Amino acid sequence: MCTRIKLRINSRELIQISSLIGKGICHFFGAREILKNLDFKIEKGESIGLIGKNGEGKSTLLRILAGVDQPDAGRLSNGFKVAYVPQSLDTDVHQVVHQWLNNNQQDMDPEIIEGLRMPEYIWNLPVNNLSGGEQTKVLLLSALSQPSDLLLLDEPTNHLDMNTVLWLEKKLISLKQSVIIVSHDRRFLDEVTKTTWELKEGEINKFSGNYSFYMQQNAGTRKRVEKEYNEYLKEKDRLKKSIIRKQIWVSKGERGRRQTDSFSKNLKTADGKSAAKMANAIKAMKHRLEQLEPTEKPDIKREVTARFLDIDPLKRMILVRGEDVSFGYEQQLLLKQVNFQVTKNARIGLIGLNGSGKSTLLKIIAGQLKPQRGTVSLTPAAQVGYLDQMLADLQTDQSLFDNIMTIAGMDASTARLYLGAFLFQKEDVFRKISTLSYGERVRLAILKLILSKVNMLLLDEPTNHLDIFTNEKIEEALEDYPGVIICASHDRYFLDKIANEIWSIHEGRLEIHHCGFKEFLQKEQKHTAKQDINQNQVKEEIMLLETRIAQIAWDLSIVNGLEKVNLDHEFITLSRQAEKLRQILKKAGGRSS
């Protein structure tokens, strides 16, 4: 237990060290000690994934390391220049984006602006009007553009599309700075981090590998602890029962043992001397029982227990058909004459850039939006459950219990049972939805889907705001779900497990790939490699044309007559060819120089 004292920092140490050292770091939320006597050292170039359940104190620890908050006790020696990316911007800032950035540092790195796909309109937007994705990009731009020794990133992939996440991965891997990342994106952690810190019950458990390594080690440790604890309980129970049997044998007396106790048949003698020996044996066994060292008790986790209820099997092969579907707004056509069909065995991963139309397509299939052109038809057997990002199905003025009771056929005891399985227990079930965190609301919305017995799930970013451990339980439930799934997600780990078909939306077009996500990525990487080769060829052609154009320009200054006319014609022709190639390169996303 920590005593609340003022943090002490040795300023002389700051000059001498090139690391960040914490000694006895403690922090409280009210009476609850959320960080308990933490000792750690962060070396130069380390990449650490900080994981733990919601509410364990991950963001609090990052804020302390960043100097935003002060711990209630302990010693922090920081020789690093720190750049910090919180989960959101301070919306009380009354500035436009470029002013806010200039107040923090002068120069923005053009490579980072391009990699983050910063839209042109963003610079003059008020900071307090930014969307979640825009806030994340502005914060990352600020942190990555300034010189630092340590990057602290709190859910940096939230609201980012997959292409931007992939760019961020490569960028972080290439950096020499130390980095600590809090993220629910397991693939991101696997790619970027080499060490894992698990924050659990106020303490840090350290693992010398990425998230997958942590999972393997944790599973092995859990099995060993369970085995040792079961062996301890078994031996304890054996000694107790043996002592009781022997005590009963001694208490009966010699005559009673001969007449009634079959146990005495297994003894060599049944006289007083034998009874004395038995009493000594009992004493020795009692001593052994007292000396028996209890092993570590396995951690009994409070975790979500998720399993979808049985549904009627689907008989028709095609459940949804879309023909020449178009939809858009004044400034952008999101879907351009797309065609698709959803079969009864489909588990579809829907991907695309932010704003590409993923949520729009889900709403059209759910019947919440009508296509402006084309048709979408659903078989009458399709019973659709839709989880939208705004969680509109939840009645915020009602309690958790009342929300569950709106499901047809639900009774009070079943409602309490399932709410408990999703970690809503005791008086928590009567909390208003408006008092819940976003992660708690997502949990409740998924529970409502589970209890609704629908045979088609439309999920819009279902893993956002859930901790890793809850995500894994939801994945397990979805893997066993016998119905159709269409899921918009940027979580690659999630898509790997769930999807057997990938729908990709790009510039209004829908591309359908009949394969899992891993195979889809491999195809995309091969395609990108071919594009890179083609772009290099185009660049070489442009360079040759520009060399010849420069030569012609020089020759035109010294020739006359027909030769000049011919050179002039060649100059125009080659200039047009070069410009055409530049436009091709620009469209492909490359640069001519």
N, C-alpha and C positions, 0 to 999 in steps of 0.2 A: 504494500500500500504506500502510495506517495504522499508526502506532505507538501502542501502548496507553498512554494517559495518562488522568489523572483529568479528568472533565467539569468545565468551568468555567462558572458562571452568574453574570452580573453583576446583583446585586440592585437596583442603582440603575436599570438598564435596565427592570426589571419594572414600575416605576412609570410609565415614560415611554412604553412601547409598548402598542399594542392589537392585537397580532398574535403569531404564534408563528414564530420564526426558528431554523432549524438551519444550522449552519456546520460542514462537515467531519465529519459524524456517521458513526462507524464502529462496527461490532459484530462479534464473533466467536462462533462455535460451535466450541469447541476450536480447531483450527488453521484452520478455514474462515472466511474473511471474508465474512459474510453481508450486511453493509451497508458500502458503500465510499465514503467521503468525500462523503456526501450534503449538498447545499446546497438549502434550500427556505425558502419563506415562505408562511405561511397567513394570509390577510387576513380581516378581519371579514366575515361573511356568505357566505364561500365554501362551496360544496358539492362535495366531491371524492370520486370513486370510486377506491379503491386496488385495483388488480388485479394478478395475477401467478400463476404456477403454484404448486401446493402446494410448500412448503419454500423459497420465495424470501425469506421474512422479513416478510410483511405483518403478521402478528400481533405479531411482535417490534417492528416500527416503531411500531405503535399503543401497545404497552406502554411504550415509551420516551417517546412523546409524552404518555402519561398519567402518567408519573413512577413507574410500577410497577417498571420496570427502568431501569438507567443504561447509557448507551452506553460503550464502551471508550475512545472518543476523540471529540473534537469539542466544539462549543459550542452550547448551547440557551438561547435567550432567550424566555421564555414570559410574555406579558402577559395570557394567557387563564385564566379559571377553567374547568377541564376536568371533564366528566362522561364516564365510560368504561363501556362495556358489553362485557365479555369474552364468549367463546363459552359459558362455563359458570360457575356459582357455585363458590366454595370449599366443597366438601362436608365439610370438617372443622369447619365452623361448627355448634356444638351449640345452636342457637336455633330458635324457630319464626319464621315469616315476618314477622309484625307486629313482633316484637322486633328482628329484623335490620334492618327498614326504619326503625324508630324510632332505632336506633343511627346511621343514616346521615343522616337528616333527619326532621323532625317531621311535616310536612304532606304528605299524599298528595293529588294533584289528582283530584277525583271524575270529571272529564271523561276523564282518562287511564285511570282504573280501568274506566270504562264502555267506552271505546274498545278497550282490550286484552281486554275480556270476561273480567275476573278472576273466577274462580268463588268463591262465598261460602265454600267449605270451605278455601280455600288459606291464609287468614290464620293458622290454628293448626297448619298442617303444619310438621314439622321441615324446615329448609332442606336437610339432607342426604338427605331422602326425596323431593324434588321430581323430577318427570319433566323431560325436556329442554325441552318446551314451557312448562312451569310456571316453570322457571328463567329462560328467555328473557323471559317476561312480567314476572317480579319484577325482573329487571335493568333492563328498559326502563322500568318504573314508577318505579324509583328514580332513573334518570338523567333522565327527562323531567320529573319533579316538582321537581327541585332547580334553582336558578338557575345558569346556566353560559353561557360564551361559546363553548365548543367541545365538540361531541359526537363521541366516538370510538366507532363501532359495529362490532363484529367479528361478522360473520354474523348480523345481527339478525333475519333472516326464517327462520332455521333453526327447524323444528318448529312454525311458526305456520301456521294455516289461512289460506286466501286472503282471507277477509273482514277478518281482523286485519291482514294485510299491506297491503291497500288502505287501511285506516284509518291505519296507520303512515305510508304514503306521504303522504297528505294532511296528516298532522300535521307531518312533517318539512319538507314544502314550505312550510307556513305559518310555520315558525319563523324568527327573525332570526339565530339562532346560526350559527356555522360548523359544518360537519359533515364528517367523513371516514368513509367506509363501506367496509368489506371485505365483499363479498358475491358469491355465485355466482349470484344472481338477477339476470339481465341486464335484465329489464323494470323491476325495482325501481331499478337503477342508472340506467337511461334516464330514468325519471320524476323521480328525486330529485336527481341530480347534474348539474353543469354543467361540471365539469372532471374529467379522468381522469389518474391517475398510474399508469404501468405500472412495477412493480418487477421488474427483470430483471437477473440476474447482479450483484446488489448495487447497481445504479444506478437512478435514477428518470428515466423518459422522460415528459414532460408533454404533454398534449393539451388544447386549449381547447374541449372539448365532452364530451358524455356518452359512454356505452359504444358506441352505434351510430356516433357520429362517430369515435371511436377506431378502430373496425373498418374504416371506410372509409379513414381516413388511413393506417392500418397497411398495408392491402392496397395502396394506391397507392404508398406508400414501398417496400414489398417488391418490387413490379413494377419500379419505377425502379431500385432497387439491383441486381436480377437482370439487367435489361437492360444497365446500365452495366458490370457485372462480366463479362457474356458478351461485350460489345464489347471490353473490355480483354483478355480471354483470346484472342479472335479476332485482334486486332491483334498481340498478343505472339507467337501461333503463326505468323502471316503473316511477321513480321520474322525469326523463327528459321529458317523454311523458306527464305526468300529468301537469308538469309546463307549457309546450307548449300549452296544451289544455286550461288551465286556463288563460294564457296570451292572447290567441286568443279571449276567451270569454270577458275579460275585455276590450280589444282594440276595440271591435265592438260598444260599447256604448249601452245604454238601448234600444233605438228604434231598432237598428240593431239586438240585441239579441232576441227581441220579434218576429221580422219578419222572421229571417232566421236561427237562431241557435237552433237546436233541443236539444242541450246540456242544454239550459236554462229550458227546461221542467222538468229536474231533480232537479232543485233548488227550494227552498221554496219561494224566492222572486227574483225579477229582477230589483230592484231599485238601487239608488246610494249607499245606505247603504250596500246592498249585495255586490256590486262591490268593496267597500272598504274592506269588510271582505275577499273577494277573493284575493285582492292585498296583504293582510297580510298573507293569506294562501300560496300565491306564495313565498313571502319572507321567510316564515318558511320552506317551502320545499327546497328552494335554499340553506338555511343554513344547512338543513339536508343532502342535496346532498354533500355540501362542507365537512361536518363532517363525511360522510360515509367512513369508513376506508377500503382501498383496502386490500383484503386478498392475501396470497401468490399465485403468478401466477404459474400454473403447468409448470413443466419443459418439454419443447418441445424438445425431444431427436432427435439428428441426428443419425439415425440408419439405417442399411441395410433393404431395403424392398425387400424380396426375394419371388418369386412365379414362379414355373415352368410353361412354356407354355403348352397348351393342346397338347397331342400326340395321334396318332391313337391307338385304343385299340388292345392289343395283342390277337390273336385267338388261336395259337398253345399252348398247355400246356407246352411242353418242348422246351426251347430255346437253351440250351447249354448241350452237353453231353461229358463227358470225360471218356475215357476207358484206363486203365492200363498206365496212364501218368507218365513218369519218366523224371527227369531233374536234372542235377547237374554240378558241376565243378570238377576240378582235385582232390581237397582234400575233397570234401563233396558232397554226393548225397542228394539233398534237397527234392525231391519228389520221392517216391518209389511206382510205380504201383498204383497210386491213381485213384479212380473212383468217379464220381460225375455227377449230373444232376441239371440244374437250371430251375425251373418252372416259369410260367408267374407271379405268385403272390409272388415270393421269395424276401425277404429282408434279406440278409445274412450278418452276422457279422463274419469277418475272423480274427482269433486270433492265437497267437503263440509267442514263444520267438523271440528276435531279431535274424535275420539270419536264421530263420526256413524255409523260402520259401514263405512267404505271398505275397511279391511284385512279386516274380517270377511267382506264380500261376496267379496273376492278369494280368501280361504281356502275359502269354500263352493264357488266355481267350481273351485278347484284340487283339491277333494275332501279337504281337510284338516279341514274342519268339516262336520257334517251339519246341514241346516236343522231347526229344532225343529218347524216346520210347513211344508207345501208340498213341492215336488220340484224338483230340478235334474237335467237329463239332458244328457249329452254324447254326440255322435256318436262311434262307435268310431275314426273317422279323426282325431279331435282328439288331437294329441300336445302336452301342456302343459308349458311351462317356467315356473317360478314364482320370482321374485326377491322375497323377503320382507325387511322392514326389519331383521330379526335375522340375516339371511344364514345360516339354519339349514342350508342345503345344503353349506356348507363344513365340512370336518373339521379342527377347529382344532389337533388333535394331529399332523396330517400336514403335509408340505411343500406348497408350491405345485405342484411337479412331480407329487407323488403324487396331489393332488386332480384334476389334469387327466388323469392316467393312468387314473382310474376311469371315464372316458367310453368307451363301447363302440367298439372298433376303433381306439383311439388308439395310436400308436407314439411312441417316445422322441424321434425327430428332429422329428416334427410338433409334439409338445408343446413342445419347446424353441423352435421357430419361432414358434408363436403366443404363447407367453409373452413372447418378445422383442418381438413386435408390440405387446404391451400394457405395454411398458417394464419387464418382469421379465427381467433379463439376467444372464448369467454365474452367479456363485454365489448370486445372489438367488433363483434358482428352487428352491433347497434350504432356504430359510428356512421355519420353521414358521408356519402361519397365525396362531398366537397372538402372533407378534411383529410382525405387520403393523398399519399404521394402518387406521382404518375406511375411508378413501378407497381404500387399496390393496385392501382386502377386497372393496369394491364392484366395483372393476375386475376382480378375479379372478372374482367371481360372474357378472358380465356376460360375461366370456370363456367361462365354462363353458356359458352359455346359447347363445352363438354356435356353439360346437362341438357342441352336442347335437342339432342339426337338428330342433328342434321347430317345429310350425306354428302354435302359439298361445303368445304371451308374456303372462304376468301380472306386472306390474311395480309394486312398492309403493315409491314415492318414490325412483326410480332415480338422480336427480341430486343427492340429498343427499350432502354430504361430497366431491363431486368438484369439481375446479377448473373454471373456465369453459371452458378450452380442451379438456379431456377431454370435458366435456358436449357440446361441439359435434361432436366426432368420433363420439360415441355416437349423437347425433341423426342425423348423416349416414348411419350404418349402419341405423338404424331406418327412415329415410325410404325406403331401398332394400329393406327387409325385405318379402318377398311374403306373409307370413302375417298372422294376426290379432294385434292388440295391445290389451290392456286395461291401462291405466296410471293408478294413483292418484298424483296430483302436485299441488303448489301452485305449480310453476314455470310461469308464464304463457308465457314465451318458448318453452319446451319444448312445451307444449300447443298453442301456435299452429302449430308445425311438424308435429306428429305426428298430432293428433286430427282425425277427420272426423265425430265423434259425441261428444256430451257427456252423461254420466250424472251427475246431481246428487242427492245424498242429503241430505234435510232432515227432521228429526223422524220418522225411520223410513220416510219415503216416498221412492220412487225416481222422479225425473223424467227422461225421456229426450228429448234435443234432437238432431234430425237435422241438425246443422250443425257447422261448425268452432268453435274456441274464441273467435275474434274476433267472429264473428257472435252467438254466445251472449252474450258480454259486452255487446254493443250492445243486444240484446233486454232483458237484465237492467237495464241503465241506464235504458232507456225505461220499464220496469215500475216501477223505483224512483222515477222522476220522477213517474209517475202516482200512486203511493202517497203521495208527499210532498204532492201537491196534495190528495188525499183527506183526509190527516191534517190539513192546514190547514183544510179545510172543517169537519171534526169539531171541531177546536179552537174555531173561530168559533161553532159551534152550542153547545158547552159554555159558552163565555163568555156568550152570550145567555141561556142557561138559568140560569146562576148569577146574572146580573144580575136576571132576573125573580124568582128564588127569594129574593134579598136584599130586593127590593121587597115581596114577599108577607110575608116575616118581619116587616118593619116595619109593614105594614098590619094584620097579625094582632094587634099589640099595641094597636091603637086602634079595632078594630071588634068588633061583637057579633052574636049571633043568626044568621040564615040566611047572611048575608054572610060571617061568620067560618067557618061550616061549609064553604061553597063554596071560600073561600080555602085552608082547611086541606086540602081534597081536592086542589086544584090544586098546593099545595106538595108533597104526597106524590108526586103523579104526575110533576111536573117533576124532583123529586129522583131518582126512579127512572130517568127518561130520561137525566139527566146522568151517573148512575153507570154506566148501560149503555154510554154513549158513552166514558166513561173506560176501561172494561174493553176496549172495542174498540181504543182508542188504545194502551193498555198492551200488548195482544197484538201490535199492529203495530209496537211498539218506539218509539212517540212519547211525548211528554209533554203534559199538558194545560195546563201553564204554564211 
